[in-house]
Amino acid sequence: MDRARIDTGDEVDSYCRQCKLERVHNVVALVDGEVAKVICKMCGSRHKYNPIDPEPNGSAPKAVGSGGATKKKKPSGARRAASAKSLESQWEAAMAEKDPANSRTYSMDGSFKKDEVIEHKNFGQGLVIQVDAAGKMQVLFKDGTKRLICAPVQ
Ligand SMILES: [Zn+2]
């Protein structure tokens, strides 16, 4: 479809900065056959022609295939973040009632009690939420609950 040659006075769609909307404008000036200035039919403001859909040029992907190692994939990222956040806040709420200064360093042969704060070299500070007689306990860490070995309850 050949586009009819635009002339002054023709109607064109342009973004109007006054109306902050796409509006019908009349062409008031042409430069080299292209619309240069328009006047808004709604508010009468004159301004540069602002086409809504700029021609999609230069949209070629940037530098793909240089063997880059910084590809970031985020499958179901929002969900993971949400659950991680709730775990963290659960941990923060639990730790808020405790005195971290009283934490004991975790060791496999140590005996621990429920509600005790421990310090684990990998997981950080955690709160003992359950101790099994068989020598296992559940500890709430910042990134979730872990099962750790401990001395059997005597
Ligand atoms: Zn306007």
Residues whose N, C-alpha, C, O or C-beta is under 5 A from the ligand:
A	BS01	ZN	C16 Q18 C19 R23 C40 M42 C43 G44
